[in-house]
Amino acid sequence: MLKTYYPFFICLFTLLIGLGCRDSEEFNVDFPAQVELGQSIVSLNGRPYAVETAFFHDTINEQLIFTFRQGDQSLVNDLGFSFLPVAEGNYIVHEERTLYLGAFASFRQTINFENDGWVYELIDPDDGYFNIHQLNTLNCQVAGDFSVQFKVAEKNGFGNADLPEKITFQSVFNEPYIKG
């Protein structure tokens, strides 16, 4: 009788080992399709992450720049997207400093206004995205969503940065931007 169930136990054991050895966690946050103007909902590894936003239309290079900032004087976390065209669309995330390739994605910490804290690098860019669903250039408003993943590249001597070593940011936003 044991021989009859032997293949079943092998498959079950293999499945359990595979689930236990997953390299990265997936965080599926149930965001609304859109939010009201002046709102951004951001999650860090599936949990709410309070940010201040600063969106900018660089008229010299004709690019959009998005900053999501969290922290105070002693520790500031900056999540940024730049080199985006001033247009609606679905964009890839990347780390090349090239205009209009997609969304240049970065995440950095600054400690006491001047010291680099933990430095993160983009991972799994094929799983990430940055979408601009609505762009109102007359009233300077932009709405969209994104998902992006990073991992620690350098700790710069700081043992604890109050963040995990692998992070996933997800968001839906609808904000005004400054033109200049």
Order of alpha helices (4+ residues) and beta strands (2+ residues): alpha-beta-beta-beta-beta-beta-beta-beta-beta-beta-beta-beta-beta-beta
